[in-house]
Amino acid sequence: MCKKLHVKGITQSGNTVNIEMNSGNDLNQELIGYLIENYNAKIKFDVSKVPMIKYKLDSSEQMKILEELERFFEILNNYKTGLNACQGGKNEQN
């Protein structure tokens, strides 16, 4: 799924996951607005040199991290393909 979403790399620092995108074109204003609306305090963006999404995790337990990231990438994929990204409304983890 990461390849499909143009994710170049994923790193973790503490309870933050850095999602590096292939290019700035992969983080357009509409997508950034959508993610801020649904993830508010959990998400930040760095588009200076390398376009990056910084996602704050709810838990540091490895299995929960994988589940949380899987949900995030699924919502991102649904948004990019025009599907109803958050079928249950905004992210319940806010």
C-alpha positions as CSV (number, residue, x, y, z in Angstrom):
1,M,0.0,0.0,0.0
2,C,2.9,2.4,0.7
3,K,4.1,2.1,-2.9
4,K,0.6,3.0,-4.1
5,L,0.5,6.0,-1.8
6,H,4.0,7.2,-3.0
7,V,5.5,6.7,0.5
8,K,9.3,6.7,0.2
9,G,10.1,5.6,3.8
10,I,8.8,5.3,7.3
11,T,10.8,5.9,10.5
12,Q,9.8,6.0,14.1
13,S,11.1,8.4,16.8
14,G,9.5,7.8,20.2
15,N,5.7,8.0,19.7
16,T,6.0,9.8,16.3
17,V,6.1,8.1,13.0
18,N,7.7,10.0,10.1
19,I,6.1,9.2,6.7
20,E,8.4,10.4,4.0
21,M,6.6,11.0,0.6
22,N,8.3,10.7,-2.8
23,S,7.6,14.3,-3.8
24,G,5.8,17.5,-2.7
25,N,3.1,16.7,-5.3
26,D,2.0,13.8,-3.0
27,L,1.0,16.3,-0.3
28,N,-1.4,18.7,-2.0
29,Q,-3.4,21.4,-0.1
30,E,-6.6,19.4,-0.3
31,L,-5.1,16.3,1.2
32,I,-3.3,18.3,4.0
33,G,-6.7,20.0,4.8
34,Y,-8.4,16.7,5.0
35,L,-5.8,15.1,7.3
36,I,-5.8,18.1,9.6
37,E,-9.6,18.0,9.8
38,N,-9.6,14.3,10.7
39,Y,-6.4,14.0,12.7
40,N,-6.0,17.5,14.2
41,A,-3.4,17.3,17.0
42,K,-2.0,13.9,15.9
43,I,-0.6,15.1,12.6
44,K,2.0,17.6,11.4
45,F,3.6,18.3,8.0
46,D,7.1,19.1,6.9
47,V,7.4,20.1,3.3
48,S,10.7,21.9,3.4
49,K,13.3,19.6,1.9
50,V,11.6,16.2,2.0
51,P,7.8,16.1,2.1
52,M,6.9,14.3,5.3
53,I,3.8,13.6,7.4
54,K,4.5,13.3,11.1
55,Y,1.9,11.1,12.8
56,K,1.7,11.0,16.6
57,L,0.9,7.5,17.9
58,D,-1.6,6.8,20.6
59,S,0.5,3.8,21.9
60,S,4.1,2.7,21.9
61,E,3.1,-1.0,22.0
62,Q,4.4,-2.4,18.7
63,M,1.2,-4.4,17.7
64,K,-1.0,-1.4,18.4
65,I,1.4,0.8,16.3
66,L,1.0,-1.5,13.3
67,E,-2.8,-1.6,13.6
68,E,-3.0,2.2,14.0
69,L,-0.7,2.8,11.0
70,E,-2.7,0.3,8.9
71,R,-5.9,2.2,9.6
72,F,-4.2,5.5,8.8
73,F,-2.8,4.2,5.4
74,E,-6.2,2.7,4.6
75,I,-7.9,6.1,5.2
76,L,-5.3,7.9,3.2
77,N,-5.7,5.4,0.3
78,N,-9.5,5.7,0.4
79,Y,-9.1,9.5,0.2
80,K,-6.8,9.4,-2.7
81,T,-9.0,6.9,-4.6
82,G,-12.1,9.0,-3.9
83,L,-13.8,6.6,-1.5
84,N,-15.5,7.6,1.7
85,A,-12.3,7.8,3.7
86,C,-13.8,8.0,7.2
87,Q,-16.9,6.0,7.0
88,G,-17.5,6.4,10.8
89,G,-16.8,10.1,10.8
90,K,-13.7,11.8,12.1
91,N,-10.8,9.8,13.6
92,E,-12.1,8.6,17.0
93,Q,-8.6,8.8,18.5
94,N,-8.5,12.7,18.7
